[in-house]
Amino acid sequence: MRHRPHRAAMLLAAALVTAAAPATAAAQAPPTTDPGDPLAQTIDADQQIATGPAELSSGHVDIGPRLAGDDWALMVHDDSVIPSVWRSLDDAVIQVTDDALQTVPDDPTYGFLGVDPGTEVHVVPQVQRPGVVWVGWNTQDPEVLARIDRGATLTLLGVQGPGALTMYLQAGNLTEP
């Protein structure tokens, strides 16, 4: 029998966004898309908010603040559908499927994972992989960009689902996590 520390879904239960400082009247306008820069992205101010439950198990999704009038909401920006939509955290389940399974290397630098080398674990990658959800965060809502001129801090307060969540960053495949 193969050990799997967690299967099924992870639900982002709660998060908090804190603006570092409110924007002044001289705040920058939202950026425009530059066809010569594939990393330049904007979100349409009129982008729809999808309703009803959604299981997001493949493609790109971001967690980020959205501002409607004076009401702040932390939402899921779902790029896994065309056109992209916003989703309420109460409606969105981010599922990490078995397509995300990777084997823990026999390398002591991965000891922080708390599982034996050779164990299969679910890994949400730093780069997009077919069939695996690619989770990020953004502050690209045009109203957010208009009001926050010094950045924002996103803090994950909890995750609900079977198993444990460990977050780490690895700069490429040749560096220590």
BELNOR-V592499 format. One line per field, one symbol per residue. phi: phi as a letter, one per 40 degrees, with the letter a starting at -180 (. if undefined). psi: psi as a letter, one per 40 degrees, with the letter a starting at -180 (. if undefined). burial: + if it has 24 or more other C-alpha atoms within 12 Angstrom, else -. A space follows every 50 residues. Layout:
# BELNOR-V592499
phi = ???
psi = ???
burial = ???
This chain:
# BELNOR-V592499
phi = .ccbdabfbbbccaabbbccacccccdccdcbcbdcbcccbbbcccdcbc bgcabbbagcbbbacbbbgbccacbbccccbbccbcbcccbbbcbbcccc cbccccadccdccgbcdgccbcbcccbcbdgbcbcaaabcddccccbbbb gabbbccabbicgbbbbabbcgcbbcc
psi = hhhhdiabihhhdiihhhhdiiiidfiiiiiihhdeheehiihhdehihi iiihhheiahiihiiihhbehihhihhheeihiiiiiiddehhhhhieee hihhigheeededeiiiehhihhhieihhhehhhhaiifehddddddhee iihhhheihhiiaihhhihhgieeii.
burial = ---++++-+++++-+-+------------------------++-----+- ---++++++++++++++-----++++++++---++++++--+++++++-+ +--+-----+--+-+----++++++------++++++++++++++++++- -+------------+------------
